Amino acid sequence: MMELNALLEPGMLVRHPQQPDWGVGQVQSNIGGRITVNFPEAGKIVIDGARVGLIQVYETG
């Protein structure tokens, strides 16, 4: 999980695999495996990249 999450940069779009109702979030920061994502239905969430593998989204709509 860490390997893929390490590639996430601010501005990228992601989904949380266990929380699909949060919608598509935008990565705000990725520092030391702690990824801050702004989700439309949940707000800003800090995610431990060692525990959760975020799913990158390439297109919305």
N, C-alpha and C positions, 0 to 999 in steps of 0.2 A: 504494500500500500504506500509506504513512504516514497518509493521511487517515482510513482506516477504523480503523487501529490507534490513532490519537489519541483515538478515542471510547471505548476500553476503559478501564474503571475497576475498582478492586479489588472482588472478589466476582463479577465476570462470568465466565461459563464459555466456554472456547474449545477449539478443536482446532488442532493444528499440521498444515498441509496435507501436509508431507512425512514426518510421523511419526505415522500413525494409530494405531499400536500403543501410543503413549503414553497414549491415552485422552483423556477430557475433563478439561482442567485448569482451575484457578481462578486468575484474575489476582490477584496479590498487590500489585503496584505498576506504575505506568506513568510513568516520569520521563525526560523528554528523549528519547523514542523507544526507551528500553530498558525492555522489559516483562518483569517477573518473573512466571512462571507455575508453579504447583505442580501437576504431573501425577502421577496415581496410579501410573503404571508407570515414571516417570523421575525423580521428585522435582522439586526447584526448579530451573528452567532460566531463564536470562536470555536474552531474544531481542532481536535488533536489528530493530526495527520497520521499518527502511528496507530490509531484505533479505527479511523473511518476513511475509506477510500472514496473520495468524491468522484463523481462521473462528469467528465467534461462534456459540455453541450456546444455543438458547432453552429446550430441554427435554432432559432425560436420561431414559433408560429404554428 
